[in-house]
Amino acid sequence: MKSENIAVLGVPFDGYSTYLRGAAKAPGKILESLHCDSSNLWTENGIDLGGRTDWETVGDVDIKDDKTAFSKIEDRVGSLLKDKSRVITLGGDHSITYPIVRAYAGAYPELNILHLDAHPDLYEELGGIRHSHACPFARIMENNLASKLVQAGIRTLNGHQKEQAERFKVEIIDMKNIESAMDLSFDGPVYLSIDLDCLDPAFAPGVSHHEPGGMSTRQVLTLIQTLDADLVGADIVEYNPDRDLNGVTGMVAAKLLKEILARMMENN
């Protein structure tokens, strides 16, 4: 793989989902939507992804069981980063962001994270599980894997997670103030983590945790396109094809993937 290529990696894992399973089926469905004849591979800034050689899909992480999943994810992402590739990961549930960021922190010591979600995912543990998909950002911050964490679209903050946010100095832009997220800027490299339930269920019904009052697809696209940052990696997680309607959410995920690719290519 050439230096500065972008790798699109699948992580078919939902072993730490707390409510419904199904997100493990998402990576293949997102790529199927990406190549669906109902659309094309042109991005909104005029890049023809079909004619570019600086990105490629690199298959899925081979996950056999929950116990070894995180080490395999971290190893695979770390291996890709050694080739100086930027990685876009297709999940999978949100627990996978922790091992991904572990790999990224080794390559980018001053990493910033922008996290789009309905939920802050800052629980110390949930149901006795510290690696639940409700906990990845607590694990990331307590292990000093990011110098800054900004969360946008949040609309389920409870008392415990508010305390956690204060403990880790997380900057939260809740949904009722979402317009301020459109002017974000960062010093240093940024990793973008998109939980598809940051979107209102009207735009993305194919998620396990429907939370009304979320972002529109256009708001998320605008945020990606105007983000003042060196975007070095990203994930798109929590798509549950079992709950999707006519593939709508799969097409939304594919659209976000295209625009993240375009944003990274602009950086390069």
VEXDREN-2710 file (C-alpha; in Angstrom, 1 decimal):
% VEXDREN-2710
k/r/px/py/pz
1/MET/0.0/0.0/0.0
2/LYS/1.4/3.4/-1.0
3/SER/2.2/6.1/1.5
4/GLU/-0.8/8.4/2.3
5/ASN/-3.3/5.9/0.8
6/ILE/-6.6/5.6/2.7
7/ALA/-7.7/2.1/3.8
8/VAL/-11.4/1.3/4.3
9/LEU/-11.5/-1.5/6.9
10/GLY/-14.5/-3.5/8.0
11/VAL/-14.9/-4.6/11.7
12/PRO/-17.9/-7.0/11.9
13/PHE/-18.2/-7.0/15.6
14/ASP/-21.2/-6.3/17.9
15/GLY/-20.2/-8.5/20.9
16/TYR/-20.5/-5.6/23.3
17/SER/-23.9/-4.2/22.2
18/THR/-26.3/-3.9/25.2
19/TYR/-29.7/-3.8/23.5
20/LEU/-29.8/-5.4/20.1
21/ARG/-27.3/-7.3/17.9
22/GLY/-27.0/-6.7/14.2
23/ALA/-24.2/-4.2/13.8
24/ALA/-21.7/-6.9/12.9
25/LYS/-23.6/-7.2/9.5
26/ALA/-23.0/-3.6/8.7
27/PRO/-19.6/-3.4/6.9
28/GLY/-20.6/-5.4/3.9
29/LYS/-23.9/-3.7/3.7
30/ILE/-22.3/-0.2/3.7
31/LEU/-19.9/-1.2/0.8
32/GLU/-22.9/-2.7/-1.0
33/SER/-24.7/0.6/-0.7
34/LEU/-21.5/2.5/-1.8
35/HIS/-21.5/0.6/-5.1
36/CYS/-25.2/0.6/-5.6
37/ASP/-26.3/1.6/-9.1
38/SER/-28.9/4.0/-7.7
39/SER/-26.0/6.4/-7.0
40/ASN/-22.4/6.9/-8.1
41/LEU/-18.9/7.4/-6.7
42/TRP/-18.6/11.1/-7.2
43/THR/-18.3/13.3/-4.0
44/GLU/-19.9/16.7/-3.6
45/ASN/-16.6/18.5/-4.2
46/GLY/-16.2/16.8/-7.5
47/ILE/-13.9/13.9/-6.8
48/ASP/-14.6/10.7/-8.7
49/LEU/-13.7/8.0/-6.2
50/GLY/-14.1/5.4/-8.9
51/GLY/-11.1/7.0/-10.8
52/ARG/-8.8/7.4/-7.8
53/THR/-6.1/5.0/-6.8
54/ASP/-5.3/6.6/-3.4
55/TRP/-7.9/4.6/-1.5
56/GLU/-8.9/1.0/-1.3
57/THR/-11.0/-1.4/0.7
58/VAL/-8.9/-3.9/2.6
59/GLY/-11.4/-6.4/3.8
60/ASP/-12.6/-7.2/7.3
61/VAL/-10.8/-7.9/10.6
62/ASP/-11.0/-11.6/11.1
63/ILE/-12.8/-11.8/14.5
64/LYS/-13.4/-15.3/16.0
65/ASP/-14.5/-14.4/19.5
66/ASP/-15.2/-11.5/21.8
67/LYS/-12.1/-12.1/24.0
68/THR/-9.6/-11.6/21.1
69/ALA/-11.6/-9.1/19.1
70/PHE/-10.0/-5.9/20.5
71/SER/-6.4/-7.2/20.1
72/LYS/-7.1/-8.2/16.5
73/ILE/-8.7/-4.8/15.7
74/GLU/-5.8/-2.9/17.3
75/ASP/-3.2/-5.0/15.5
76/ARG/-4.8/-4.6/12.1
77/VAL/-5.3/-0.9/12.4
78/GLY/-1.8/-0.5/13.7
79/SER/-0.4/-2.5/10.8
80/LEU/-2.2/-0.2/8.3
81/LEU/-0.9/2.9/10.1
82/LYS/2.7/1.6/9.8
83/ASP/2.2/1.9/6.0
84/LYS/1.3/5.6/6.7
85/SER/-2.3/5.0/5.6
86/ARG/-5.2/6.8/7.0
87/VAL/-7.9/4.3/8.0
88/ILE/-11.7/4.6/7.8
89/THR/-13.3/1.8/9.8
90/LEU/-16.8/0.5/9.2
91/GLY/-18.3/-1.1/12.3
92/GLY/-19.6/-2.8/14.1
93/ASP/-20.8/-1.4/17.5
94/HIS/-19.1/1.6/19.1
95/SER/-16.9/-0.5/21.4
96/ILE/-14.5/-0.9/18.5
97/THR/-13.4/2.7/18.7
98/TYR/-11.4/2.0/21.8
99/PRO/-8.9/-0.5/20.2
100/ILE/-8.8/1.6/17.0
101/VAL/-7.8/4.7/19.0
102/ARG/-5.3/2.6/20.9
103/ALA/-3.6/2.0/17.6
104/TYR/-4.0/5.6/16.5
105/ALA/-2.5/7.0/19.7
106/GLY/0.7/5.1/19.0
107/ALA/1.0/6.9/15.6
108/TYR/-0.4/10.3/16.7
109/PRO/0.6/11.1/20.3
110/GLU/-1.4/14.4/20.3
111/LEU/-4.6/13.0/18.9
112/ASN/-7.9/14.9/19.1
113/ILE/-11.2/13.1/18.8
114/LEU/-14.5/14.5/17.4
115/HIS/-17.3/12.2/18.4
116/LEU/-20.8/12.5/16.8
117/ASP/-23.5/10.6/18.8
118/ALA/-26.8/10.8/20.6
119/HIS/-25.0/9.2/23.6
120/PRO/-21.7/10.3/25.2
121/ASP/-20.6/6.6/25.7
122/LEU/-18.7/7.6/28.9
123/TYR/-20.1/5.0/31.3
124/GLU/-17.5/3.6/33.8
125/GLU/-19.3/0.3/33.1
126/LEU/-22.7/-0.9/31.9
127/GLY/-24.1/-4.2/33.0
128/GLY/-20.8/-5.0/34.6
129/ILE/-19.0/-4.7/31.2
130/ARG/-16.3/-2.1/31.0
131/HIS/-15.9/-2.6/27.3
132/SER/-19.5/-2.1/26.5
133/HIS/-20.4/0.0/23.5
134/ALA/-21.6/2.5/26.1
135/CYS/-18.0/2.9/27.6
136/PRO/-15.4/3.4/24.8
137/PHE/-14.7/7.0/25.5
138/ALA/-14.2/6.4/29.2
139/ARG/-11.6/3.8/28.4
140/ILE/-9.9/6.2/25.8
141/MET/-9.7/9.1/28.2
142/GLU/-8.7/7.3/31.3
143/ASN/-5.8/5.8/29.3
144/ASN/-4.8/9.2/28.0
145/LEU/-5.2/8.2/24.4
146/ALA/-6.5/11.5/23.3
147/SER/-5.4/15.0/24.2
148/LYS/-8.9/16.4/23.5
149/LEU/-12.4/14.9/23.1
150/VAL/-15.3/16.9/21.6
151/GLN/-18.7/15.3/21.5
152/ALA/-21.5/16.7/19.4
153/GLY/-25.2/15.8/19.0
154/ILE/-25.5/14.5/22.5
155/ARG/-29.1/14.3/23.8
156/THR/-29.1/11.6/26.5
157/LEU/-26.7/12.9/29.0
158/ASN/-27.4/11.5/32.5
159/GLY/-25.9/12.4/35.9
160/HIS/-23.2/9.7/35.9
161/GLN/-22.0/10.5/32.4
162/LYS/-22.0/14.3/33.2
163/GLU/-19.7/13.5/36.1
164/GLN/-17.5/11.5/33.7
165/ALA/-17.4/14.3/31.2
166/GLU/-16.3/16.7/33.9
167/ARG/-13.7/14.2/35.1
168/PHE/-12.2/13.8/31.7
169/LYS/-12.7/17.5/30.6
170/VAL/-14.8/16.5/27.7
171/GLU/-16.3/19.3/25.6
172/ILE/-19.9/18.5/24.9
173/ILE/-22.0/20.3/22.3
174/ASP/-25.5/19.0/23.0
175/MET/-28.1/18.7/20.3
176/LYS/-30.0/21.9/21.2
177/ASN/-26.8/23.9/20.5
178/ILE/-25.6/21.9/17.5
179/GLU/-25.0/24.9/15.2
180/SER/-21.9/25.7/17.2
181/ALA/-20.4/22.4/16.0
182/MET/-20.3/23.8/12.5
183/ASP/-17.4/26.1/13.4
184/LEU/-15.1/23.6/15.1
185/SER/-11.4/23.8/14.6
186/PHE/-8.6/21.7/16.0
187/ASP/-4.8/22.1/16.5
188/GLY/-3.2/18.7/15.6
189/PRO/-4.6/15.5/14.1
190/VAL/-8.2/14.6/14.4
191/TYR/-10.0/11.3/14.6
192/LEU/-13.7/11.4/13.7
193/SER/-16.1/8.8/15.2
194/ILE/-19.6/8.8/13.9
195/ASP/-22.3/6.8/15.6
196/LEU/-25.2/6.8/13.1
197/ASP/-27.7/7.5/15.9
198/CYS/-26.3/11.0/16.0
199/LEU/-28.8/11.4/13.2
200/ASP/-32.5/11.7/13.8
201/PRO/-34.2/8.4/13.3
202/ALA/-36.1/10.0/10.4
203/PHE/-32.8/10.1/8.5
204/ALA/-31.2/6.9/9.9
205/PRO/-33.8/4.4/11.1
206/GLY/-31.4/1.5/10.8
207/VAL/-29.8/1.8/14.3
208/SER/-30.4/-0.1/17.5
209/HIS/-31.0/2.9/19.7
210/HIS/-33.5/5.3/18.2
211/GLU/-33.2/8.8/19.8
212/PRO/-35.5/11.4/18.3
213/GLY/-34.4/15.0/17.9
214/GLY/-31.0/14.4/16.2
215/MET/-29.0/15.8/13.4
216/SER/-30.0/15.8/9.7
217/THR/-27.9/14.1/7.1
218/ARG/-27.1/17.5/5.7
219/GLN/-25.8/18.8/9.1
220/VAL/-23.4/15.9/9.4
221/LEU/-22.2/16.3/5.8
222/THR/-21.6/20.0/6.4
223/LEU/-19.7/19.3/9.6
224/ILE/-17.4/16.9/7.7
225/GLN/-17.0/19.2/4.7
226/THR/-16.2/22.3/6.7
227/LEU/-14.2/20.8/9.6
228/ASP/-11.0/22.8/10.1
229/ALA/-8.7/20.0/11.0
230/ASP/-6.2/17.5/9.8
231/LEU/-8.5/14.4/9.5
232/VAL/-6.3/11.3/10.0
233/GLY/-8.9/8.6/10.7
234/ALA/-12.6/7.9/11.1
235/ASP/-15.1/5.3/12.0
236/ILE/-18.8/4.9/11.1
237/VAL/-20.5/2.6/13.6
238/GLU/-23.8/1.3/15.0
239/TYR/-25.5/0.7/11.7
240/ASN/-27.9/-2.2/12.3
241/PRO/-29.2/-3.5/8.9
242/ASP/-31.8/-5.6/10.7
243/ARG/-33.6/-2.4/11.6
244/ASP/-33.1/-0.6/8.3
245/LEU/-36.0/0.4/6.0
246/ASN/-35.3/-0.2/2.3
247/GLY/-31.6/0.3/2.8
248/VAL/-32.0/4.0/3.7
249/THR/-29.5/4.0/6.5
250/GLY/-27.0/2.0/4.5
251/MET/-27.1/4.7/1.8
252/VAL/-26.6/7.4/4.4
253/ALA/-23.6/5.5/5.8
254/ALA/-22.2/5.2/2.2
255/LYS/-22.7/8.9/1.6
256/LEU/-20.8/9.8/4.8
257/LEU/-18.0/7.4/3.8
258/LYS/-17.7/9.2/0.4
259/GLU/-17.5/12.6/2.0
260/ILE/-15.0/11.5/4.6
261/LEU/-12.8/10.1/1.8
262/ALA/-13.1/13.4/0.0
263/ARG/-12.2/15.3/3.1
264/MET/-9.1/13.2/3.7
265/MET/-8.1/13.5/0.0
266/GLU/-8.3/17.3/0.4
267/ASN/-5.9/17.0/3.4
268/ASN/-3.4/15.0/1.3
END
